[in-house]
Amino acid sequence: MHATAEETVQARLILSAHRSVRLRVTLTYLPDDPLAVRMGFPAEFSLDDPADGGPESEDIVWVFARRLLAAGLEVPSGIGDVHVRPALGRRTLIELRAPEGTAMVQFDTADLRRFLWRSRLLVPEGEEHLHLDADRALAQLLG
């Protein structure tokens, strides 16, 4: 069994300039998918309509590049659906864009740095290619 880096942290979902709510976010890094990180949010924060027949109790999971998370701690980074940037007071802001809407989530930068450090203990930065299984990835794509 392979080790994983997993950490549950507190974050703030920004609702407006003057309102936010606390939520727990589960950060996960899997050496079998060495280029990616996962952020799991509680299902009650989903923008999906429960009447659409989707599962109501599953966390919402966003998967994006570990390199994007690391870069965004220092300078604004990202194109497309995920943007990461430093914010005031040792915070990091992650913007998640979906067809249903945009979510702004604020994290303590120290929590994200600790998670990245733990992921690098499993797969050092620059050695991700040593952990890629091209045959398995191709099979999953064609699956």
VMD Tcl script that draws the C-alpha trace (Angstrom):
set ca {
  {0.00 0.00 0.00}
  {1.34 3.42 -0.93}
  {1.50 6.24 1.55}
  {-0.55 9.35 0.93}
  {-0.40 12.86 2.30}
  {-3.79 13.88 3.64}
  {-4.65 16.79 5.85}
  {-7.93 18.38 6.88}
  {-7.71 22.13 7.33}
  {-10.09 24.96 8.09}
  {-10.77 27.49 5.34}
  {-13.21 30.31 4.67}
  {-15.65 30.36 1.76}
  {-15.92 34.02 0.76}
  {-19.58 34.91 0.19}
  {-19.20 38.67 -0.24}
  {-16.85 41.50 0.74}
  {-18.18 41.31 4.31}
  {-19.35 37.70 4.72}
  {-17.66 34.32 4.81}
  {-18.28 30.92 6.34}
  {-15.85 28.40 7.79}
  {-15.58 25.02 6.17}
  {-13.31 22.02 6.38}
  {-11.25 21.10 3.35}
  {-9.45 17.79 2.94}
  {-6.18 18.10 1.05}
  {-4.89 14.86 -0.48}
  {-1.76 13.92 -2.41}
  {-1.38 10.46 -3.97}
  {2.04 9.34 -5.21}
  {0.21 7.28 -7.87}
  {-0.96 10.62 -9.35}
  {2.23 12.59 -8.68}
  {1.41 15.78 -10.58}
  {-1.91 16.47 -8.87}
  {-3.38 17.55 -5.56}
  {-6.97 17.06 -4.48}
  {-9.16 19.38 -2.44}
  {-12.33 17.88 -0.98}
  {-15.13 20.21 0.11}
  {-18.25 19.20 2.08}
  {-21.23 18.35 -0.12}
  {-23.42 21.01 1.51}
  {-21.29 23.67 -0.25}
  {-22.08 22.31 -3.71}
  {-23.75 24.57 -6.25}
  {-25.41 21.53 -7.83}
  {-29.14 21.18 -7.37}
  {-29.91 18.06 -5.24}
  {-33.10 17.64 -7.29}
  {-30.88 16.72 -10.26}
  {-30.47 13.27 -8.75}
  {-26.77 13.52 -7.84}
  {-25.41 12.03 -4.63}
  {-26.07 14.38 -1.72}
  {-23.50 13.10 0.76}
  {-20.31 12.97 -1.32}
  {-17.63 15.60 -0.96}
  {-16.92 17.81 -3.94}
  {-13.36 17.12 -5.08}
  {-11.26 19.45 -7.21}
  {-8.08 18.04 -8.76}
  {-5.37 20.34 -10.06}
  {-1.60 20.61 -10.43}
  {0.57 20.48 -7.34}
  {2.89 22.93 -9.12}
  {0.00 25.42 -9.44}
  {-0.68 25.29 -5.71}
  {3.00 25.80 -4.90}
  {3.42 28.69 -7.36}
  {0.25 30.40 -6.15}
  {1.62 30.68 -2.63}
  {4.20 33.13 -4.00}
  {2.61 34.89 -7.00}
  {-0.82 34.89 -8.66}
  {-1.00 31.70 -10.74}
  {-3.43 29.74 -12.85}
  {-5.45 29.80 -16.01}
  {-8.77 28.14 -16.63}
  {-10.79 26.74 -13.73}
  {-8.32 27.13 -10.84}
  {-6.45 30.27 -9.77}
  {-4.25 30.56 -6.67}
  {-2.80 33.76 -5.26}
  {-1.34 35.20 -2.08}
  {-3.71 37.30 0.02}
  {-3.24 39.69 2.92}
  {-2.16 38.45 6.33}
  {-0.43 35.16 5.49}
  {-3.41 33.84 3.62}
  {-3.84 32.23 0.22}
  {-6.92 32.63 -1.95}
  {-8.03 29.85 -4.29}
  {-10.63 30.63 -6.92}
  {-12.54 27.67 -8.37}
  {-14.57 28.29 -11.53}
  {-17.32 25.97 -12.73}
  {-20.31 26.40 -15.04}
  {-22.51 26.64 -11.90}
  {-20.52 29.56 -10.49}
  {-17.26 30.67 -8.92}
  {-16.09 29.91 -5.39}
  {-13.44 31.90 -3.54}
  {-11.81 29.96 -0.70}
  {-9.28 31.46 1.70}
  {-6.67 29.31 3.44}
  {-3.95 29.89 6.01}
  {-0.81 29.75 3.89}
  {0.99 27.77 6.61}
  {-1.56 24.93 6.23}
  {-0.94 24.74 2.47}
  {2.84 24.91 2.90}
  {2.72 22.06 5.46}
  {0.63 19.95 3.09}
  {2.99 20.60 0.17}
  {5.99 19.74 2.38}
  {4.34 16.42 3.27}
  {3.63 15.70 -0.41}
  {7.28 16.41 -1.28}
  {8.40 13.87 1.31}
  {6.51 11.26 -0.72}
  {7.52 12.52 -4.18}
  {10.17 15.24 -4.33}
  {9.52 18.11 -6.70}
  {11.09 17.31 -10.07}
  {10.84 13.53 -9.55}
  {7.17 13.15 -10.44}
  {8.08 11.44 -13.73}
  {9.61 8.56 -11.78}
  {6.18 7.78 -10.30}
  {4.08 8.02 -13.45}
  {2.60 4.81 -14.81}
  {1.92 5.65 -18.46}
  {0.26 2.31 -19.23}
  {-2.21 2.65 -16.35}
  {-2.96 6.29 -17.24}
  {-3.64 5.35 -20.86}
  {-5.88 2.47 -19.78}
  {-7.87 4.84 -17.55}
  {-8.29 7.33 -20.40}
  {-9.47 4.65 -22.80}
  {-11.33 2.73 -20.08}
}
mol new
graphics top color blue
foreach p $ca { graphics top sphere $p radius 0.5 }
foreach p [lrange $ca 0 end-1] q [lrange $ca 1 end] { graphics top cylinder $p $q radius 0.2 }
display resetview
